[in-house]
Every structure is written in structure tokens, then in C-alpha cells.
Amino acid sequence: MKILAFGRLNELVGSSQIEIDTVNSVQELRHELNRLFPQLEREVFAIAVNKVVVTDELNLDNNSEVALLPPFSGG
């Protein structure tokens, strides 16, 4: 599945887009991201699937649009 990384997370993973196909849930995705990019373990970020911020319990499929979102504030 295609994973988009925004803001500081883009810098930490070295790209605005990465591919990961070995996960079935958001929780598995977090574990795989931490394995591939250990620097993410210290970061606070949300995961959105199909443009909705989700919890780690959500199941994923290869057609999901996934985004890693750093903390942000409005004004």
C-alpha cells in the first residue's frame, strides 16, 4: 500500500511516499514503520486512512490510502 508522509515525518523517512505491503492493521503498520524507521518511535503522529484519522485497531487493505500526519495547529 502507498503511504504518504507529511511535514517532519517526510524528512524522517526520507520521502513523501513509501510502499509497505506486509501489514493488515494500523497497529501492524506502526510496528513496521518503527522497524524500518527507528527514528519514528520518538515521534508523535496520527495515521489517516482514506482521509479519516483512525485508531490502531483498524484493519487495512492494499487499496487503503494511508497518510502519516504530524501534530498541527490551526489559527
C-alpha positions in Angstrom: 0.0 0.0 0.0 1.0 3.6 -0.6 1.8 5.6 2.5 2.1 9.4 2.3 4.3 11.2 4.9 3.8 14.8 5.7 5.9 17.5 7.4 8.7 16.4 9.6 7.7 12.7 9.0 8.6 13.2 5.4 12.1 14.2 6.4 12.5 11.3 8.8 11.5 8.6 6.3 13.4 10.3 3.5 10.5 10.5 1.1 7.0 11.9 0.8 5.8 8.4 -0.2 6.7 4.9 0.8 5.3 1.4 0.0 4.6 -1.3 2.6 2.6 -4.4 1.7 3.1 -6.7 4.7 0.6 -5.3 7.2 -3.1 -5.9 7.9 -3.8 -3.3 10.5 -2.8 0.2 11.6 -1.1 -1.4 14.7 1.0 -3.7 12.4 1.8 -0.6 10.2 3.1 1.3 13.2 5.3 -1.7 14.2 6.6 -2.0 10.7 7.3 1.8 10.4 9.2 1.7 13.7 11.2 -1.3 12.4 12.1 0.4 9.1 12.5 3.9 10.5 13.5 3.7 14.2 13.6 7.5 14.5 9.7 7.4 14.2 9.4 5.7 17.7 10.2 9.1 19.3 7.6 11.0 17.2 4.0 11.7 17.9 1.9 11.4 14.8 -1.6 10.4 13.6 -2.4 7.9 10.9 -5.2 8.7 8.5 -6.8 6.0 6.3 -8.9 7.2 3.3 -8.7 10.8 4.7 -10.0 9.9 8.2 -7.8 9.8 11.3 -8.1 6.3 12.7 -7.1 4.1 15.7 -4.6 1.3 15.7 -7.3 -1.3 15.7 -8.5 -0.6 12.1 -7.8 -3.2 9.5 -6.1 -2.2 6.3 -6.2 -3.5 2.7 -3.8 -2.8 -0.1 -6.3 -0.3 -1.6 -6.3 1.9 1.5 -4.9 5.4 1.2 -2.7 5.9 4.2 -1.1 9.2 5.5 1.2 9.9 8.4 0.3 13.2 9.9 2.5 15.2 12.3 0.9 17.3 15.0 -0.5 20.5 13.7 -2.3 23.6 15.0 -4.8 26.0 13.5 -5.0 29.6 13.8 
